[in-house]
């Protein structure tokens, strides 16, 4: 599966804000955006002093790139999500974000079983989770209301999952998910809505970008 393997802090610096791609590090003084809040590269520091208003296309492109990077998705797959959102009833932008939030790797992250979406994707690929009783190693698997997610019995013997119970209580849980700390399991109780997503995303700019 194709994926970005470069330095993720560079992505946050390019967008000029924290995308929370490295878990707890993003909340520490080591965060790259806190130390160098300008794009990487020899001309990056000069970019913040450029005059003039960005074009509509530039704003749309940057917002699209930001959403892709938050969820760790490459362009081809992101276009497929947009086409799927376009076919669904309702607002295309809200549908797109709902689809992205319903990915298995994101649900694992939202349940607190991982510090970041990148870590959640790796845990899923290594086959540590069951979805409705079946082992699943596809991070892009879409989760629907009523679906049950649990850590596999064999994986619970690992040090990571033994220590996970101690930290889960400190990790917040979104309203559209339920979590059983003792059994290391959870459930989607309803589809995520636009109001459930607290990130600063202007999904209308993404829709405008693909509607050109």
Secondary structure as UniProt FT lines:
FT   HELIX           8..15
FT   HELIX           23..27
FT   TURN            29..30
FT   HELIX           32..35
FT   TURN            42..43
FT   HELIX           44..47
FT   TURN            48..49
FT   HELIX           56..71
FT   HELIX           75..87
FT   HELIX           92..101
FT   HELIX           104..110
FT   TURN            111..112
FT   HELIX           117..125
FT   TURN            126..127
FT   STRAND          129..131
FT   TURN            132..133
FT   STRAND          134..136
FT   TURN            139..140
FT   TURN            145..146
FT   STRAND          148..151
FT   HELIX           154..157
FT   HELIX           159..168
FT   TURN            169..170
FT   TURN            175..176
FT   STRAND          177..180
FT   TURN            181..184
FT   STRAND          185..188
FT   HELIX           194..196
FT   HELIX           203..210
//
